[in-house]
Amino acid sequence: MDLANKAANAFFKDIDFISIVDTIKNIYMSDGAMNTLLDFERVLDEADVYAFRNWINGELVQGPEIGRYSCTCTFMWPYKLMPDPRATIRLANVGCNVKMLKSQLEVPIAVTSYEDFQSGSRYPKMKERQVWFMQIEIPFELMDDIKEGSIDLADQTIDLSEIEDAYDSDLEQIDAGDGETDEMNMADDEMSPDQMAGTM
C-alpha cells in the first residue's frame, strides 16, 4: 500500500459519529462552507453521477476540506446502497481524485430502556454499521470553470426511510452473520478509478 492509500485509510478512520455531527453544524454556521459545497455539487452534476444507482443517497460526513489547489469532501452510504462505482470513472475523467472504501461506523442505538445506556453514564450504547465511504477531491480550477448545471432537487423526492431501512437491514445481517454479495466485495479494500474500471 503506497503512502497515498495509507493517508486515505487514516482519513476514513478519523470519521465517527461526533465528527459527522460537527461537520453538519459547521456547514450551517458558515456561509462560505455552504457556497463551496454548492460549487462542489455543480461538478458532480456536470459529471452526471446522479444518473448512477444510489448516488443520490450519499450523505456528507466530512468537509469541505479546503486545500491550496483543491476541495475535498467525504460521503457515506449504507452498505446495502453501495454507489455505482462506474460514476467515479466519470469524475476521474474530468480531473477529480476519488477513493472508495468499505468501513464501519459506530452509531448510538435507539434508547428504549435504561439497559440501552452505557454503564454509569447518560450516553446510549453504540453499535457498528457497515458503510461505504467515498472521498472526492475536486481542483478549484474545475469548480471555477463549471458555472451552471447544478441538479435541481426541488422536484425530486429522496426516500429517507429507504436509507434508514438499509442501515437497519445491515445491522440485522451483521447480527445474523450473513455473507456478503459479490457486488459489495468489489470494494473490500480501497479502490481507485482504474481498479474500478477493471471490474466492469
N, C-alpha and C positions, 0 to 999 in steps of 0.2 A: 504493500500500500504506500503510495507516494505521499509527500508532505501535504499536497492539496486535499487528498482524500482524508488524511488524518485530521486536518483542520476542520473539514466539513463535519466529520463524525463528532468532533468535540463540540462544534456549534450546535448540532442537534441535541446532544446530551444535556446542554445547558437549558433546554426548553422544559419548563414544568408548569404546573397549574398556576402558580403565583406569577411567574414571568408572563404568562398569557394575559392574566388579568391586568398586570401593569402595562402591557403593550396596548390593550384596548383603552385603558384610562388615559394614557399619554396621547393617543390619537385624538380623543375627544377634547383634550385640553390644548391641542396645538393646531392652529390653522395651517401652519407650514407643513406639518406631517400629513394633514388631510389633502392638501394641494399636491404634495409629492405622490401620494397614493393614487390620486386621480390621473396624474401623468403616467404612473406605472400601469394603471388599468388600461389606458389607451393603447399601450404597446401590446398588452395581452390580447386586446380586442382586435387590433390590426393583424395579429398572427392567427386569428380565428380559433383560438384554443377552446372557446366555449362551444364550438361545434363538436368537440370530442366528449366522449362519455365521462360524466361525473365531475368535469372541471368546474361546473357551476356550484358544486357543493364544497369547494375548498374554503377553509377558514384561516384568516390571517392570525398567526401566533407569534410572529417576531418581525419587527421592522416598522417603518422603513429605516434601515441602517444606511446612513449617508456616508459614502466614501469620497475619495478625491475625484474619481472619474466615473463612479457608478453608484447605483442604489440597489440594495438587496432586501428582499422580503422572503419570509418563510411561511408556507401554508401547510395546513393539516387536513387530512381526510380520514373518515372512518375506514377501518381495514377492509370492510366489505364494499366500500365505494371507492376503490382504487382509481385514480385519474388515469385516463388512457395515456400511456407513455408516448404514443405517436405524436402528441401535441408538443412534446419537448423538442422534437426534431425541428418543428416549425420555428420555435423560439431560438434554437441554436443557429438556424439558417439566417436569422435577422441580426445575429450578434449577441444573443443572450447566453449566459452561462447557467446551466441548470443541473442540480444534483437532487436525486431522489433516494429516499431511504425508508425502509420499514423499521419501526421502532415501537416503544411502549411509552405510555404517559399515565402517570398516577393522577387520579381524579377523586374527589370526595364522593362517597356513597350517599344515597338519599337517607336522611335521618328519619326513622320512624319510631325509634325507642332509645332508651339510654344505652343499650348494648351497641348502638351504632356509633357511639363516641369513642375516641381513643381513651385508654385508661388514664384517669386522673386529669383529663383536660376537657375543654369545651369544643374541641375540634373533631369533626367526623372522621371515621376511619377512611383509609384510602384504598382504591382498587385499581389495578392496572388495566388499561385499554390498549389494544393493539391499533396502531395508526400508521398512516403514511405521512412522512414529512417531505416537502419539496422546497428547496432553496432556489430562488430565481434572482439572478443578478443582471441588471439592465444598465448599459452605459448611458450616461447623461446625454451624450450626443444623440443617441437613438431616441430617447424620451423627448428631446427638444425638436427633433425632426418630425415627429408624429404630432400634428396639431389637432386633428379631429379624428372621429371614428370610434369614440368610446361607446360601448354597448349600452343601450337604453334598457335598464332592468325594470323600469317603472311599470311596464305592461306584462311582465313575466311573474310567475308565481314560483317561488322556491319553497318546496315542501320541507320545512324544518323537521317535521315529525319523521320523515324518511331518514334524515341524518341521525336523529336520536335513536330510532329503531335499529339502525345499522350498528351504532355503538353498543346498544344493549345486546344485540344478537352476537356481537363479537365476544362480549363478556360471557354469555352463556356458552359459546363454543369453547372458550378457554377453560371454563369450569368443567365442561364435559370431556375435554381432551380431544376434541375432534381434529381431524387432519386439515391441512391447508390445500387449496386448489392449485393447479399448475400455474394458472394465471397470476396468482398472488405470489408465488415463489419466484416470479421473474425478478423481483426487486428485493430478494432476501438480503443482498448486500447493496451498497450504494451503486447506482447505475449512471453512467454518463450517456449523453445522447447517442454516441457511436455504438455503445453496448446495446442500447435500446433498439437502435436501427437493426442490429444484427439478430434480434429476436423476432423481427417481423416476418 
